[in-house]
C-alpha cells in the first residue's frame, strides 16, 4: 500500500507512534475479515456481496476481504473542496488543511431577550445559521439547534429550508430516511441548477453514523448509497463510548470505530469509486457514574488526536468532534 504513510514531521499533540498506526490498521483488517460488521439493508448487502464480501443473509453479518478494504481506502481522495454557495467560502479539506465547523445539535437554547432556557425553534436555527455565516472563523455549518416547533416527521427538511435561506457556506446535514434525504438533495440541486451542477460543486455534505459496536443500520447504508450515487461528500462518523459501546481501552475503541468507519467507506467506494469521504469521529468515554458521554473529557481529545493521525496515515480527510 503506497498511500499508507508515516509522518515523522508531525507537529502538535499526537498520541500514536508509527508502529501503533500499523498495529491498529492490521487489527482492524483482521476484525473485518474474521468477524465483520452487522449490516442492515438489502441493497447494501447485495452490493457488499457483489464486491466480494462474505455475506450471511440470515444474520446480516458481512466479512470483508482485506484487499477490498485497502483498495477502498486508496480510492478516497486525499483532498477535496467543501463548496460554499458563495465560492469565496470554498473550503479545502485534507492533508494539512484545517477547517472549522460548529458543534450540534442542541435541543435547548437560552433566549437572548428573556434569558429563559427553552426548546429551540426553526427561527432560532435560521438566526444561528446567519450568525455563523458571518463568522470568518467558521468554514462549514451543521445543524446547531433543532427545529422543535415543526412536524418532526419532516423536521430535517424544515431545517434545510431555513438554513439554505440564511447560509452561503457549505452545509453539512444528517437526515433520517431515503425520501427526506432525496428531497434534501433535490433542494440543493435546485439551488445549483441541476444534479450535474451539484455533483460538480457540492454545496452540501452528507452524514452517516455507524452504531457502535460494529453495526451500520439501514438508514445509514441507504444514505451512503444515495449520497455516493450523487457524488456528494459523505462524513462517516462513529461515536463510540469507551467502556460503554466499545472496549474500555482506547486502543480497542480505535480498532472498533475504525472498522465501523471503513465498512461505510467500502460501501461508498463500491457505489462510486473516488467518492469524497470524511473520516469522522466524536468518540469519548462513558462516565460510569452518570452513564453519560462527557464531550469535554480528556479522552475525547485523545481520540480526536488519534483520528487525525489515522486520517493522515490513510490519506483521508478527517472530521473530529470537540468542544
Secondary structure as UniProt FT lines:
FT   TURN            8..9
FT   HELIX           18..34
FT   STRAND          37..39
FT   HELIX           42..50
FT   TURN            51..52
FT   STRAND          54..56
FT   TURN            57..60
FT   STRAND          61..63
FT   HELIX           66..75
FT   STRAND          79..82
FT   HELIX           87..89
FT   STRAND          91..94
FT   TURN            95..96
FT   STRAND          108..110
FT   TURN            112..114
FT   STRAND          117..119
FT   HELIX           122..133
FT   TURN            136..137
FT   STRAND          140..142
FT   TURN            148..149
FT   HELIX           152..154
FT   HELIX           155..164
FT   TURN            165..166
FT   STRAND          170..173
FT   HELIX           178..192
FT   HELIX           195..200
FT   STRAND          204..208
FT   TURN            212..214
FT   STRAND          215..216
FT   HELIX           218..229
FT   TURN            230..231
FT   STRAND          233..238
FT   STRAND          241..242
FT   TURN            243..245
FT   HELIX           250..271
FT   TURN            273..274
FT   STRAND          277..281
FT   STRAND          284..285
FT   TURN            288..291
FT   TURN            295..296
FT   HELIX           298..314
FT   STRAND          318..320
//
